[in-house]
Amino acid sequence: MHESDKPQFANVLKATADSYGRRPYLPETMKLWFEIFADVSIEDFRMACLKHAVEDPRNPPTPASLLAILKPKIDRLGAEEAWALAVKACDETEMVILNDEIAQAWGICKPVMDIGDEVGARMAFKEAYQRITAAATEPVKWWPSIGSDPHKRDAALAEAKCQGLLPASHVAALLPPPMPTNVTGNPEGLQRVKDEIAKMNLSRMDRVVARDAAVKAERDAVIAAKQAIADRIAQYRKGAQQ
C-alpha cells in the first residue's frame, strides 16, 4: 500500500469494526496495522477483511488471521517482476524459474508481442497477470524453464534454491554430476549433448500456452454453438409471428 491508501485503509478498518459491533480502532492501532500490511494492496486487504467477516462473523480479524488469508498473494511476484521474468524466458540460453500464472499471462499477451507491439504486450500481460493472481487461492508453484547455457542454468538454480523457490532435491536432480578431473574431455560428445538438450527444451511455458489455447478454442466453439441455437430460435419465432 501507499500513503495515499491510508484513508481507504482507515475506512476499511472502521467498517470492519462496525460490522462486529466494536469500537473503532485507535489511531495508533491503525498505524501499526498499516505497517504490518504495507506489502499488500488496498484491494487485497479489503477482500481479506470481507472474507474473514463471511467465514468468521463472531470474532473480529487479527493481523495473523488476515495474513493467513493473504499468504497466497503475498508470496507472488508483482506484475512488473513477472513481466521481466517472462521476457527473460524468451531467451533460449536463459534458465528461468517460472510459474503457471506467468505462463498463462504470457500466453494472453504473446500474439501482441509477436506483431512487435511490446508496449501493448506488456499492458496485456500485466492486466492478465493481476487478474489471474487476484483469483488465486493456492500457494504459487514454481518450475524451471531450462536454457541451453549451462553456466546461466547453474547460477539460476543456485539462486532458486537460496530463495526457497525450488527444493534442494529438485535442484540437485537438474544439476549435472561433477566431471572427473582425470578424464580427457570429449568436445564433440559434449556438443551433441547440448544439441539434444536444445531439441528437448520445449519449456513448460509453451505447454501451458498450448493448453490455454486449446481451452479457449473449446470455449469459443461452445459460444458459437449457443449463438447458432439462439439464432435459429429467433428465426423460428420470427417465422411464427408472420
N, C-alpha and C positions, 0 to 999 in steps of 0.2 A: 504494500500500500504506500501511497504518497501522502505528503502533508495535506494536500487538497482533499484527501479522502476522509479526513478527521470528522467533518460534520456528518457525513453519511454513516461513518463508523459509530459515532455517538448516538445517532438516531436508531441504528440497528440495536444497540445495547439497551436503549430506553424502551424500544418496542418489545424486546425480549423480556426485560424485567417486568413490564406491564402485563405481558401475556401470562406470567406466572404469579401475578398479584404481589410482586415485590417492589420495594422502594427502588428508585433509580440508582444506578451505580454512582459512587463518589467520583469526582474528577480525577483523583489520584489512581483509583482503580481503573478507570477508562484509559489513563495514560499508560499504566502498566500493561493492560491488555493490548493496547495498540503496539507496544514494543514487542510483545510476545508474537503477535500476528503480523509483524512488519513484512515478512516474505510472502504473505498471502494477499491475493487481490480482494478488493472490497466485495466483488460479486461472489467469490468463493466463500468469504466469511459469512455473508448474508445467507447463502444457501446452507452452510453448515449449521447456523442457528435455527433455520427453518426445519432442517432435517432432525435436529435434536428435539425441537418442540413437538414434532409429529411422533417421534419414536419414544420420547420420554416426557409426557405432558405434566408430570408431577414434580420432577426435580430440575431446577434451573441448570443451565450448562455451566461447566467449569472449563478453564483453558485446556485441561487434559482431555476432557470429553470431546471438545471441538477439534483439538489436534488429531485425535484418533479418527474423526470423520474426514479430516482434511489430508491425512497422511498420503493417500494415493496421489493427490495433486501436488503436495509439497515435494515429493520425490521426483517429479517430472521436470524436464527442461522447459525453459521459456521458448516462445515461438522463434525468436531470433537465433538462439543457440541451436535449436532443432534444424532451422534452415541452413545454418553453417555446416552442420554435420551432413545433411542431405546433399549439399553441393560438393562437399569433400568426397563423399562416397562415389560421385560420378567419375573420379579419377581412378582408373583401374589399378594403379600402382599403390593406392592408399588402402590401409587396413583401418576400418572404421567400425566402432561399436554403435549399433543402431537398435531401434525397437519398432514394433509393428505400427505404432501411431505415426512415427516419422515416415515410414514406408507408405502408409495409406495416404498421408497428406501429399507426399511426393507424387504418388500415382495420380492425384487430382490435378496437380499443377504441371505435370510433365508435358501434356500437349501444348500448353502455353510456352513452356521453356523450349520445346522443340522448334517453334517458329521464330525463336530468337528474342522473345519479349521477356527478359529476365526480371524486369520490374513488375510486370503483370504476374509472372510466375511466383515471385516472392510474395506478393499480396495474396494470391490464391492459396499458396502454401500456408501462410500464417493464419488465414481465416479458417481453413480446413483443419489445421492442427489444433487451434484453440477450440474449435467445435468438438473435435474428437476427444481431446483430453478433458474437456468440460463434462462430457458424458461418461468418462471412465470411472469405474468403481473398483477395479482391481489394481494391485501394485504393478508398476511397469516392469516388463520383462525385456532384458537386453540380449542381443545376439551379435556375433561378429560378421561383418561383411569383409571377406578375406581379399586383400590386394595381392598383386604379384611381386611387390618389393619386400623381400624378407626382412630387411632392416627396419622398414616402417612397420611391418607386421609385429616384430618383436617388441618395439617400443610401445605400440598401441596396446598390445596385450598386457604388458607390464603396467601401463597406466590404468587399464581397466581393472586389473587385479587390485591395485592400490586403492582405487576409488570404490571397490566393492561391487562393481557392475557385473563382473563375471566371477564365479567361484574358482579357487585355485586349481581344483582338479580339471575344470574345463580349460583353463589357460594352459596347464601342463600338457593336455592332450593335443592342443593346437600348435605347441612349440615343437620344432624338430629335435631329435635326440642329438646330444653333443657329438661333433665329428672327432674321430680318433686322430690323435696328433702324429702317429707313426705310419699313417697310410697316405700314399700319394693320391691327390685328388684326381677326379676324372671330369674335366670341364665339359666334355660332350655329354656325358651322362647327366651332369647337373643341369645342363641346358634343356635336355629332354624332359627332366622332371619339372622344370619351370614351365616349359611349354604345355605339359599336361595339366598343371595346376591352372594355367591361364585358360585352357579349354573348359575346365570343370568349374570355373568361377562364375557360375550363374548364381548371383547373390540372392539372399533371401528377400531382399528388397524387390528384385524383379519378380519373384514368385508371388509376393504379396500383391504387387501391382497387377499381375496377370489374374490373380484370384478376384480382386476388386473389379477388374474389367468384366470378368465373366458374370459376377453378381449383378453389375449394372446392366449388362446386356439382357440378363434374365428378367430383371425388374422392368426394363423398358418394354420387353416383349409382353409382359403381363399388362402393363399400362395400355399398350397398343391394342391388345385383345379386348380389354374392358371398354376402350373407346369405340372399337368396332361394334361391340354389342349395344352400346349406348346409341350409336348412330342408327343401327338397324331398328331399335325400339322407337327412336324419333321418327324414322321414315314410316314405320308401321302406324304410329299414332297420326301422322300427317295424312296418310292414305285413308285412315278410318274416318277422319274428320271431313274429307272431301265427298 
